Amino acid sequence: MEALTCIQTRRSCRKFTEEPVSREILEEIVGAAAYAPSWKNTQITRYIVVEDKETLAKIATDCVLGFEYNTKTIMRSAALIVMTIVKNRSGFERDGSYSTSKGDRWEMFDAGIAAQTFCLAAHEKGLGTVILGVFDEEKIAEVITIPEGQQIAALVAIGYPAEQPEAPKRKTVNELLSYSK
């Protein structure tokens, strides 16, 4: 798939078939996502795959702050990717001080780039994804093990799409682009 076609046709998918996603395909997607750019090549994003239906149900019912859309989406997914970041590397100097006025917020910038790269690679493989941001990080850490020194950045539901969502209306280039004087 051409890069622009992939970008223009990828949609957030919230309904999936029951077909599992093979570990081989997940590894290929993470291998592609490893090429996402990051602050000083720190490569802080990590991926924890949750496939067990009981664990998925526990996260869906107990860890999404009652947000019904996330509950339904997780319950329908073949797997849930818990994206974590290695803390205090991206946007930091070796002595622990911030490199920019963005402080520790650069970590989430890198996680976002990695999440989008992951989702585009999944789309190229025929999979649907949606990035979920409404969740209780502490409760998820009670359900699955989060490695020491990492924190959850996002959840990504993944599976084979049961439908092809329509593209939402997009802003025009004129609305998005300006030139400095």
C-alpha positions as CSV (number, residue, x, y, z in Angstrom):
1,M,0.0,0.0,0.0
2,E,1.3,3.4,-0.9
3,A,2.0,5.7,2.1
4,L,-0.5,8.4,1.2
5,T,-3.2,5.8,0.6
6,C,-2.5,4.2,3.9
7,I,-2.7,7.6,5.7
8,Q,-5.9,8.6,3.9
9,T,-7.7,5.3,4.3
10,R,-6.9,4.4,7.9
11,R,-9.8,4.8,10.2
12,S,-10.4,4.3,13.9
13,C,-12.1,0.9,14.1
14,R,-14.3,0.0,17.1
15,K,-15.9,-3.2,15.8
16,F,-13.8,-6.3,15.1
17,T,-14.4,-9.9,13.9
18,E,-13.6,-12.7,16.2
19,E,-10.5,-13.8,14.2
20,P,-7.4,-13.6,16.4
21,V,-4.3,-11.6,15.3
22,S,-1.2,-13.8,15.0
23,R,1.8,-13.1,17.1
24,E,3.8,-13.0,13.9
25,I,1.8,-10.2,12.5
26,L,1.9,-8.3,15.8
27,E,5.7,-8.7,15.8
28,E,5.8,-7.3,12.2
29,I,3.7,-4.3,13.2
30,V,5.9,-3.5,16.3
31,G,9.0,-4.0,14.1
32,A,7.6,-1.3,11.7
33,A,6.6,0.9,14.6
34,A,10.2,0.7,15.9
35,Y,11.1,3.1,13.0
36,A,9.0,5.9,14.5
37,P,11.2,8.9,15.2
38,S,11.8,9.8,18.8
39,W,13.7,12.4,20.9
40,K,17.4,11.9,20.4
41,N,16.5,8.3,19.2
42,T,15.6,7.3,22.7
43,Q,13.0,4.8,21.4
44,I,11.0,4.9,24.6
45,T,7.7,3.2,23.5
46,R,7.0,-0.4,24.5
47,Y,4.1,-2.7,23.7
48,I,2.3,-5.1,26.0
49,V,-0.1,-7.4,24.2
50,V,-3.2,-8.5,26.1
51,E,-5.0,-11.4,24.3
52,D,-6.6,-13.3,27.2
53,K,-10.4,-12.7,27.1
54,E,-10.7,-12.7,30.9
55,T,-8.0,-10.0,31.2
56,L,-9.6,-8.0,28.4
57,A,-12.9,-8.2,30.1
58,K,-11.4,-7.0,33.4
59,I,-9.7,-4.0,31.8
60,A,-12.9,-3.2,29.8
61,T,-15.2,-3.3,32.8
62,D,-12.9,-2.0,35.6
63,C,-10.2,0.2,34.1
64,V,-11.9,2.6,31.6
65,L,-13.5,5.0,34.1
66,G,-17.0,3.9,33.1
67,F,-16.5,5.1,29.5
68,E,-18.9,2.8,27.7
69,Y,-17.4,3.2,24.3
70,N,-14.0,1.9,25.5
71,T,-15.7,-1.0,27.3
72,K,-17.5,-2.1,24.1
73,T,-14.4,-1.6,21.9
74,I,-12.1,-3.6,24.2
75,M,-14.6,-6.4,24.5
76,R,-14.9,-6.6,20.7
77,S,-11.1,-6.5,20.0
78,A,-8.9,-9.5,19.3
79,A,-6.2,-7.9,21.5
80,L,-5.4,-4.8,23.4
81,I,-2.0,-3.2,23.1
82,V,-1.0,-1.4,26.3
83,M,1.5,1.2,25.0
84,T,4.0,2.2,27.7
85,I,6.9,4.7,27.7
86,V,10.2,4.4,29.5
87,K,10.0,7.4,31.9
88,N,12.4,10.3,32.2
89,R,14.3,9.7,28.9
90,S,12.5,11.6,26.1
91,G,13.0,15.4,26.6
92,F,15.5,14.9,29.3
93,E,19.3,15.4,29.6
94,R,21.5,12.7,31.2
95,D,21.5,14.6,34.5
96,G,17.7,14.4,34.6
97,S,17.0,18.1,33.7
98,Y,14.6,19.0,31.0
99,S,16.0,19.6,27.5
100,T,13.2,22.0,26.5
101,S,10.4,24.1,28.0
102,K,8.1,21.2,27.2
103,G,9.4,19.4,30.3
104,D,8.2,15.8,30.4
105,R,5.5,16.3,27.9
106,W,7.8,15.3,25.1
107,E,7.4,11.7,26.2
108,M,3.7,11.8,25.1
109,F,4.7,13.4,21.8
110,D,7.0,10.4,21.1
111,A,4.4,8.0,22.2
112,G,1.9,9.6,19.8
113,I,4.2,9.3,16.9
114,A,4.8,5.6,17.8
115,A,1.0,5.0,18.2
116,Q,0.3,6.5,14.8
117,T,3.1,4.5,13.2
118,F,1.8,1.3,14.9
119,C,-1.8,2.0,13.6
120,L,-0.6,2.7,10.0
121,A,1.5,-0.5,10.0
122,A,-1.6,-2.5,11.3
123,H,-3.8,-0.9,8.6
124,E,-1.3,-2.0,5.9
125,K,-1.7,-5.6,7.3
126,G,-5.5,-5.4,7.0
127,L,-6.1,-4.8,10.7
128,G,-8.2,-2.2,12.4
129,T,-7.1,-0.1,15.4
130,V,-8.3,2.6,17.6
131,I,-6.2,4.6,20.1
132,L,-8.0,4.8,23.5
133,G,-7.1,7.5,26.0
134,V,-9.8,7.2,28.7
135,F,-8.5,4.7,31.3
136,D,-7.3,4.4,34.8
137,E,-3.5,3.7,34.7
138,E,-3.3,2.5,38.3
139,K,-6.1,0.0,37.9
140,I,-4.6,-1.4,34.7
141,A,-1.4,-1.9,36.6
142,E,-3.3,-4.0,39.1
143,V,-4.6,-6.2,36.2
144,I,-1.3,-6.6,34.2
145,T,2.3,-6.1,35.1
146,I,3.8,-2.8,33.9
147,P,7.6,-3.0,34.0
148,E,9.4,-0.9,36.5
149,G,10.4,2.5,35.1
150,Q,7.6,2.5,32.6
151,Q,4.1,4.2,32.5
152,I,1.1,3.6,30.4
153,A,0.8,6.2,27.5
154,A,-2.2,4.7,25.6
155,L,-4.3,1.7,24.8
156,V,-4.7,0.5,21.3
157,A,-7.5,-2.0,20.5
158,I,-6.7,-4.1,17.5
159,G,-8.3,-6.8,15.3
160,Y,-9.7,-7.5,11.9
161,P,-12.3,-4.9,11.2
162,A,-16.0,-6.0,11.1
163,E,-16.9,-2.8,9.3
164,Q,-15.2,0.0,7.3
165,P,-16.1,3.3,9.0
166,E,-16.7,6.3,6.8
167,A,-14.2,9.0,6.8
168,P,-15.2,11.9,9.0
169,K,-15.2,15.4,7.4
170,R,-11.7,16.9,7.3
171,K,-10.7,20.5,7.6
172,T,-9.5,22.0,4.3
173,V,-5.8,22.8,3.7
174,N,-6.7,26.5,3.9
175,E,-8.1,26.0,7.4
176,L,-5.0,24.1,8.5
177,L,-2.1,25.9,6.8
178,S,-0.6,29.3,7.2
179,Y,2.7,30.9,6.2
180,S,4.8,33.1,8.4
181,K,5.5,36.6,7.3
